[in-house]
Amino acid sequence: MQFKDLSIAQSPWSDLTQISSSFASFRKISLDLLGGLWHLLNFFAPAAGIGLFATLIAKLLWHRDLAGARWWRLWAWAAASAALVDLAGLVYFGRDGKMATYGAMALACALSLWWVGFRPGRRADS
């Protein structure tokens, strides 16, 4: 009895053709202005959210030390630094939503809050 062609090895090109054919339907999707704006807002929403929560927690924990710093200024710096890290994570990893990016966003948010609120030589009225 002879067994013919029982190998499980496939051609390396067969997987690529299956993958490219499955993504062919995505090329037909166009994005209108409202859809693009919605994607952009959802991309930066985690940065704005982590900046807001970190600012509120910092103002609650160190209310005497941060009495002279306005909350919206702290939030703007924290959210902007988190957004820049989010954008850098997208460029570096090639996709959004990596845990390393979120960890770096939290670190950047904390560093920016320290810089604006607690850095040496900070004026009390800023």
Rosetta constraint file for C-alpha pairs under 8 A:
AtomPair CA 10 CA 14 HARMONIC 7.16 0.50
AtomPair CA 11 CA 15 HARMONIC 7.73 0.50
AtomPair CA 12 CA 16 HARMONIC 7.31 0.50
AtomPair CA 13 CA 17 HARMONIC 6.36 0.50
AtomPair CA 14 CA 18 HARMONIC 6.37 0.50
AtomPair CA 15 CA 19 HARMONIC 6.20 0.50
AtomPair CA 16 CA 20 HARMONIC 6.05 0.50
AtomPair CA 17 CA 21 HARMONIC 6.01 0.50
AtomPair CA 18 CA 22 HARMONIC 6.26 0.50
AtomPair CA 19 CA 23 HARMONIC 6.46 0.50
AtomPair CA 20 CA 24 HARMONIC 6.24 0.50
AtomPair CA 21 CA 25 HARMONIC 7.79 0.50
AtomPair CA 23 CA 27 HARMONIC 7.17 0.50
AtomPair CA 24 CA 28 HARMONIC 7.48 0.50
AtomPair CA 25 CA 29 HARMONIC 7.40 0.50
AtomPair CA 31 CA 35 HARMONIC 5.80 0.50
AtomPair CA 31 CA 36 HARMONIC 6.10 0.50
AtomPair CA 32 CA 36 HARMONIC 6.13 0.50
AtomPair CA 33 CA 37 HARMONIC 6.14 0.50
AtomPair CA 34 CA 38 HARMONIC 6.10 0.50
AtomPair CA 35 CA 39 HARMONIC 6.23 0.50
AtomPair CA 36 CA 40 HARMONIC 6.17 0.50
AtomPair CA 37 CA 41 HARMONIC 6.11 0.50
AtomPair CA 38 CA 42 HARMONIC 6.16 0.50
AtomPair CA 39 CA 43 HARMONIC 6.07 0.50
AtomPair CA 40 CA 44 HARMONIC 6.46 0.50
AtomPair CA 41 CA 45 HARMONIC 5.95 0.50
AtomPair CA 42 CA 46 HARMONIC 7.64 0.50
AtomPair CA 44 CA 48 HARMONIC 6.41 0.50
AtomPair CA 44 CA 83 HARMONIC 6.15 0.50
AtomPair CA 44 CA 86 HARMONIC 7.73 0.50
AtomPair CA 45 CA 49 HARMONIC 5.98 0.50
AtomPair CA 46 CA 50 HARMONIC 5.97 0.50
AtomPair CA 47 CA 51 HARMONIC 6.00 0.50
AtomPair CA 47 CA 79 HARMONIC 5.26 0.50
AtomPair CA 47 CA 80 HARMONIC 7.46 0.50
AtomPair CA 47 CA 82 HARMONIC 4.96 0.50
AtomPair CA 47 CA 83 HARMONIC 5.08 0.50
AtomPair CA 47 CA 86 HARMONIC 7.20 0.50
AtomPair CA 47 CA 105 HARMONIC 7.26 0.50
AtomPair CA 48 CA 52 HARMONIC 6.08 0.50
AtomPair CA 48 CA 79 HARMONIC 4.87 0.50
AtomPair CA 48 CA 80 HARMONIC 7.87 0.50
AtomPair CA 48 CA 82 HARMONIC 7.69 0.50
AtomPair CA 48 CA 83 HARMONIC 7.54 0.50
AtomPair CA 49 CA 53 HARMONIC 6.18 0.50
AtomPair CA 49 CA 79 HARMONIC 7.64 0.50
AtomPair CA 50 CA 54 HARMONIC 5.90 0.50
AtomPair CA 50 CA 79 HARMONIC 7.08 0.50
AtomPair CA 50 CA 82 HARMONIC 7.74 0.50
AtomPair CA 50 CA 106 HARMONIC 7.19 0.50
AtomPair CA 50 CA 109 HARMONIC 7.61 0.50
AtomPair CA 51 CA 55 HARMONIC 6.00 0.50
AtomPair CA 51 CA 75 HARMONIC 5.48 0.50
AtomPair CA 51 CA 76 HARMONIC 7.57 0.50
AtomPair CA 51 CA 77 HARMONIC 7.99 0.50
AtomPair CA 51 CA 78 HARMONIC 4.76 0.50
AtomPair CA 51 CA 79 HARMONIC 4.41 0.50
AtomPair CA 51 CA 82 HARMONIC 7.09 0.50
AtomPair CA 51 CA 109 HARMONIC 6.32 0.50
AtomPair CA 52 CA 56 HARMONIC 6.17 0.50
AtomPair CA 52 CA 75 HARMONIC 5.59 0.50
AtomPair CA 52 CA 78 HARMONIC 7.76 0.50
AtomPair CA 52 CA 79 HARMONIC 7.24 0.50
AtomPair CA 53 CA 57 HARMONIC 6.09 0.50
AtomPair CA 54 CA 58 HARMONIC 5.99 0.50
AtomPair CA 54 CA 78 HARMONIC 7.82 0.50
AtomPair CA 54 CA 109 HARMONIC 7.37 0.50
AtomPair CA 54 CA 110 HARMONIC 7.47 0.50
AtomPair CA 55 CA 59 HARMONIC 6.07 0.50
AtomPair CA 55 CA 71 HARMONIC 6.75 0.50
AtomPair CA 55 CA 74 HARMONIC 6.15 0.50
AtomPair CA 55 CA 75 HARMONIC 5.61 0.50
AtomPair CA 55 CA 78 HARMONIC 7.43 0.50
AtomPair CA 55 CA 113 HARMONIC 7.34 0.50
AtomPair CA 56 CA 60 HARMONIC 6.15 0.50
AtomPair CA 56 CA 71 HARMONIC 7.60 0.50
AtomPair CA 57 CA 61 HARMONIC 6.06 0.50
AtomPair CA 58 CA 62 HARMONIC 5.80 0.50
AtomPair CA 58 CA 63 HARMONIC 7.49 0.50
AtomPair CA 59 CA 63 HARMONIC 4.89 0.50
AtomPair CA 59 CA 66 HARMONIC 6.29 0.50
AtomPair CA 59 CA 67 HARMONIC 7.91 0.50
AtomPair CA 59 CA 71 HARMONIC 7.41 0.50
AtomPair CA 62 CA 66 HARMONIC 5.94 0.50
AtomPair CA 63 CA 67 HARMONIC 5.57 0.50
AtomPair CA 65 CA 117 HARMONIC 7.90 0.50
AtomPair CA 65 CA 118 HARMONIC 7.87 0.50
AtomPair CA 66 CA 70 HARMONIC 7.96 0.50
AtomPair CA 66 CA 117 HARMONIC 6.14 0.50
AtomPair CA 66 CA 118 HARMONIC 7.94 0.50
AtomPair CA 68 CA 124 HARMONIC 5.47 0.50
AtomPair CA 68 CA 125 HARMONIC 4.96 0.50
AtomPair CA 68 CA 126 HARMONIC 6.11 0.50
AtomPair CA 69 CA 73 HARMONIC 7.19 0.50
AtomPair CA 69 CA 74 HARMONIC 7.10 0.50
AtomPair CA 69 CA 116 HARMONIC 7.98 0.50
AtomPair CA 69 CA 117 HARMONIC 6.47 0.50
AtomPair CA 69 CA 124 HARMONIC 7.51 0.50
AtomPair CA 69 CA 125 HARMONIC 6.81 0.50
AtomPair CA 69 CA 126 HARMONIC 5.51 0.50
AtomPair CA 70 CA 74 HARMONIC 6.50 0.50
AtomPair CA 70 CA 126 HARMONIC 7.54 0.50
AtomPair CA 71 CA 75 HARMONIC 6.03 0.50
AtomPair CA 72 CA 76 HARMONIC 5.95 0.50
AtomPair CA 73 CA 77 HARMONIC 6.33 0.50
AtomPair CA 74 CA 78 HARMONIC 6.12 0.50
AtomPair CA 74 CA 113 HARMONIC 6.19 0.50
AtomPair CA 74 CA 116 HARMONIC 6.63 0.50
AtomPair CA 74 CA 117 HARMONIC 7.40 0.50
AtomPair CA 75 CA 79 HARMONIC 5.83 0.50
AtomPair CA 76 CA 80 HARMONIC 5.90 0.50
AtomPair CA 77 CA 81 HARMONIC 6.13 0.50
AtomPair CA 77 CA 109 HARMONIC 7.89 0.50
AtomPair CA 77 CA 112 HARMONIC 6.15 0.50
AtomPair CA 77 CA 113 HARMONIC 7.12 0.50
AtomPair CA 77 CA 116 HARMONIC 7.53 0.50
AtomPair CA 78 CA 82 HARMONIC 6.17 0.50
AtomPair CA 78 CA 108 HARMONIC 7.45 0.50
AtomPair CA 78 CA 109 HARMONIC 4.63 0.50
AtomPair CA 78 CA 110 HARMONIC 7.33 0.50
AtomPair CA 78 CA 112 HARMONIC 5.52 0.50
AtomPair CA 78 CA 113 HARMONIC 6.00 0.50
AtomPair CA 79 CA 83 HARMONIC 5.98 0.50
AtomPair CA 79 CA 109 HARMONIC 6.94 0.50
AtomPair CA 80 CA 84 HARMONIC 6.21 0.50
AtomPair CA 81 CA 85 HARMONIC 6.32 0.50
AtomPair CA 81 CA 105 HARMONIC 7.53 0.50
AtomPair CA 81 CA 108 HARMONIC 5.88 0.50
AtomPair CA 81 CA 109 HARMONIC 6.09 0.50
AtomPair CA 81 CA 112 HARMONIC 6.78 0.50
AtomPair CA 82 CA 86 HARMONIC 6.06 0.50
AtomPair CA 82 CA 104 HARMONIC 7.98 0.50
AtomPair CA 82 CA 105 HARMONIC 4.66 0.50
AtomPair CA 82 CA 106 HARMONIC 7.10 0.50
AtomPair CA 82 CA 108 HARMONIC 5.90 0.50
AtomPair CA 82 CA 109 HARMONIC 5.63 0.50
AtomPair CA 83 CA 87 HARMONIC 6.15 0.50
AtomPair CA 83 CA 105 HARMONIC 7.61 0.50
AtomPair CA 84 CA 88 HARMONIC 6.13 0.50
AtomPair CA 85 CA 89 HARMONIC 6.00 0.50
AtomPair CA 85 CA 101 HARMONIC 7.04 0.50
AtomPair CA 85 CA 104 HARMONIC 6.71 0.50
AtomPair CA 85 CA 105 HARMONIC 5.68 0.50
AtomPair CA 85 CA 108 HARMONIC 7.23 0.50
AtomPair CA 86 CA 90 HARMONIC 6.31 0.50
AtomPair CA 86 CA 96 HARMONIC 7.80 0.50
AtomPair CA 86 CA 101 HARMONIC 6.21 0.50
AtomPair CA 86 CA 102 HARMONIC 7.48 0.50
AtomPair CA 86 CA 105 HARMONIC 6.56 0.50
AtomPair CA 87 CA 91 HARMONIC 6.36 0.50
AtomPair CA 88 CA 92 HARMONIC 6.00 0.50
AtomPair CA 89 CA 93 HARMONIC 5.73 0.50
AtomPair CA 89 CA 94 HARMONIC 7.58 0.50
AtomPair CA 89 CA 95 HARMONIC 7.63 0.50
AtomPair CA 89 CA 96 HARMONIC 7.12 0.50
AtomPair CA 89 CA 98 HARMONIC 7.80 0.50
AtomPair CA 89 CA 101 HARMONIC 5.33 0.50
AtomPair CA 90 CA 94 HARMONIC 5.16 0.50
AtomPair CA 90 CA 95 HARMONIC 5.02 0.50
AtomPair CA 90 CA 96 HARMONIC 5.27 0.50
AtomPair CA 91 CA 95 HARMONIC 7.42 0.50
AtomPair CA 93 CA 98 HARMONIC 7.86 0.50
AtomPair CA 97 CA 101 HARMONIC 7.03 0.50
AtomPair CA 97 CA 102 HARMONIC 7.35 0.50
AtomPair CA 98 CA 102 HARMONIC 6.62 0.50
AtomPair CA 99 CA 103 HARMONIC 6.14 0.50
AtomPair CA 100 CA 104 HARMONIC 6.15 0.50
AtomPair CA 101 CA 105 HARMONIC 6.05 0.50
AtomPair CA 102 CA 106 HARMONIC 6.30 0.50
AtomPair CA 103 CA 107 HARMONIC 6.33 0.50
AtomPair CA 104 CA 108 HARMONIC 6.04 0.50
AtomPair CA 105 CA 109 HARMONIC 6.00 0.50
AtomPair CA 106 CA 110 HARMONIC 6.19 0.50
AtomPair CA 107 CA 111 HARMONIC 6.16 0.50
AtomPair CA 108 CA 112 HARMONIC 6.07 0.50
AtomPair CA 109 CA 113 HARMONIC 6.18 0.50
AtomPair CA 110 CA 114 HARMONIC 6.18 0.50
AtomPair CA 111 CA 115 HARMONIC 6.11 0.50
AtomPair CA 112 CA 116 HARMONIC 6.11 0.50
AtomPair CA 113 CA 117 HARMONIC 5.77 0.50
AtomPair CA 113 CA 118 HARMONIC 7.64 0.50
AtomPair CA 114 CA 118 HARMONIC 4.95 0.50
AtomPair CA 114 CA 119 HARMONIC 6.15 0.50
AtomPair CA 115 CA 119 HARMONIC 4.81 0.50
AtomPair CA 116 CA 122 HARMONIC 7.73 0.50
AtomPair CA 117 CA 122 HARMONIC 7.46 0.50
AtomPair CA 118 CA 122 HARMONIC 6.85 0.50
AtomPair CA 122 CA 126 HARMONIC 7.59 0.50
